[in-house]
Structures are given as C-alpha cells and as structure tokens.
Amino acid sequence: MIKIVSFLFLLISFAYSATFEELKWPKGETFLTFLGKNTLPLSIYYSLDKEEQELAAEIVAGVKYQVLKNDQQELEQILIPIGEELQMHLYKKDDKFVMEIIPIIFQEEALSLSVEIQNSPYVDILKATNNYVLANEFVQSFRGGVNFRNLQKGDKLVLFYKQRVRLGKQYGSMKIDVSMVETARKKNYIFFYKENYYDKNGKELENFLLGTPVNYTRISSEFTTKRYHPILHIYRAHLGIDYAAGVGTAVRAAGNGRVSFVGQKGGYGNTITINHDNSYKTLYAHLNGFAKSLRNGKNVKKGELIGYVGNTGMSSGPHLHFGLYRSEVAINPASVIKIEKNALSGRAMKDFIDYTNGLKQKVDMALKSTIAPKKEENFSYAHLLEKPYM
Ligand SMILES: [Zn+2]
C-alpha cells in the first residue's frame, strides 16, 4: 500500500511541478558517470547487487528520462527507463539519495484498422493512424510472408493490434495480433502467436534465425522483462539468457552482422554487441577476452569466434549473458534461437487453428464495417526511434 501511495505522489508531483524536465540520455553516459555529473553519491552504484548492475548497463542512449527539481533547483527525483517495463527511481529517503527499481505504469488498448491500399501498406497505415510503430511492425511481420509487388490499388488491409498507452501517449513496441491483406480476392494472413509470427497454415515466418552462441553446460538464468520478488518486495528483470560454461569456452556470433561495440559495459564487464539485419542486435557479456582480430565495425559470420566465456563485470560465476534486441528493445532470445523455423502440428496446430479462426471472424467483420481508425498524436517511446527504420 505504501508503494502505491508513494507512486501516486510521484505521478502527482511530476504532473504539477513547474520544475519537471524530460531529458535524453546522452551517448556514452553510464549510470556511474551520470551520478557523478549530478553530484549524487557514487555509493548508489557501488551498492547495487549483481542483477541491478546488469540492469544499469541496459540504459540506452537516447532514452527519455525524467527529472524533478524543487524550488531551489535541487534534484528531488529521477526516473530512468530500463527496457519497456521497469525504471530506476532515484529519490531522497531520510535526506539520502537511494535507488529502487519500479514498474512503468501503462494501460493496454485494443485497436483495429481497415483501409484500402492507395500507395503502399506502410504509407497507407501511416496516413490512417500516424502510428510509426504500427507501420514498422507491419512491414517487419510481413517480411518473408506475402510479396507486396503484386498489390493493386483498392486491395484491402485489416489489422488488429494492441498497444500500450502511458500518460495518454502511445508507448513502446507492439505486436499485431492479425494482419490481413486481400489481393486478387485472396486473403493473406499473418498471426502473432506465442512470441512469433505465423502464416495461416501454422508455419513460422520469422526470417531471422540465430545460432546458439556457446556450448553451455546449463541455462543458469532465463529471460524476463519483469519479475516481482514476493519476499524482498523488489522488482527485477533479466534481459537475456545466462549460459553457464567454463572460462575460456569459445563464444561465437549468433548470426551474420557487424560488430557495433567491443569493450567494458558497466555490470556486463567485457561486452560485444553485433548489429544484424532487420534491426536486430545481439549482446555477449561477462567475457574473459575478445577474439584477436575483433574490432568495432568488423563484419562477422554466423558461428565465427568472437570471444571467450568469462566472469567479468558483476557475475557470480563463469557464464555468457546473451541478449537479443529488436529496435533497441530486449526480446527473448529463446524465441529466435533455433535450428529451423517451426511448423505447428498435432495438438499445437489445433490450438492455433482455434485461435486464428476467432481472429479471422473479426477481420471479416472489419471488412464490412467502417470504423474510423485511431489517429495517434502523442508518442512516448521508451526507446526513441529518431526516424522510422523503413
Ligand atoms: Zn545475465
């Protein structure tokens, strides 16, 4: 209860204070340098536990964070998003600054869109909704699916999607439950089902397959975007998979790409990031060392040696922390690491058909009705897209 009250107070004070600021996290800034710059006690950083230090290393350049100052222009509170579900909350407790990790509060709204193609699906979605996130997600989901070159003016497009809303603004990334493009009287569907996009026959459409980056003995920690510890009453997240393996075990690029970072990254210790196609990025942390020829900007092939398992940064034992991001948002690597694309069968296929039949009915109804699409005016991205990645 105390938590809820203090959070409400937080919202109210942010809403009515004249000294509320929204700022962009600078490139190259770490949580530690941030504390130094704002003359906040560095002990906040050094007293973080292992999981918190990993999360502190997840702050993304360009993310919008919020600062509240009092009448004397002294810092009162700071909110820094980590991923899309949690944020660091720095505030004064008994005249001393402390940090806690709290959830980002948002609502979810279910929406639909039904339009005739005039230009391209991307342009028409944008015109109807002014929603870049939706237009981008549509293009992303249809990759490896339907060939858009055969589309004609007047072909129909129907989407059912859910989006997050935070303080009245469209917020964060989204998934489209069903996309339907009707061309030459044929309905082409894409469904989002259990973390992946599928066609109507239950065939997975993800066209980005990753290899396992290390030969591991066991998975010591799974991916989670938000977890509440019922005894300690704290929130945590683990934005990757931990693979336990001996020090010195080879770490290999999970896919073809270009190295975008080699070096120290706070609680992650020695870290490599690689940018891949389709706005994916992989991260390899706690490394003992890097492959000799590895440089920022180097092109690497899937399976190429890039480094060695270690115990650097905040780590309780030798392991590889492996992270996967789409447009800077952490997603579960387990949904993308596999030998081949899934095709549903048996019981799973039956469940899928039941699920998608309901969505198909909704699409048919949307084709007959004329509901005005929701036009977005305000955006609040945790991870600000400077421009859409089309
Ligand atoms: Zn980890």
Boltz pocket constraint, residues with backbone or C-beta under 6 A from the ligand:
constraints:
  - pocket:
      binder: B
      contacts: [[A, 54], [A, 221], [A, 238], [A, 240], [A, 241], [A, 242], [A, 320], [A, 321], [A, 322]]
      max_distance: 6.0
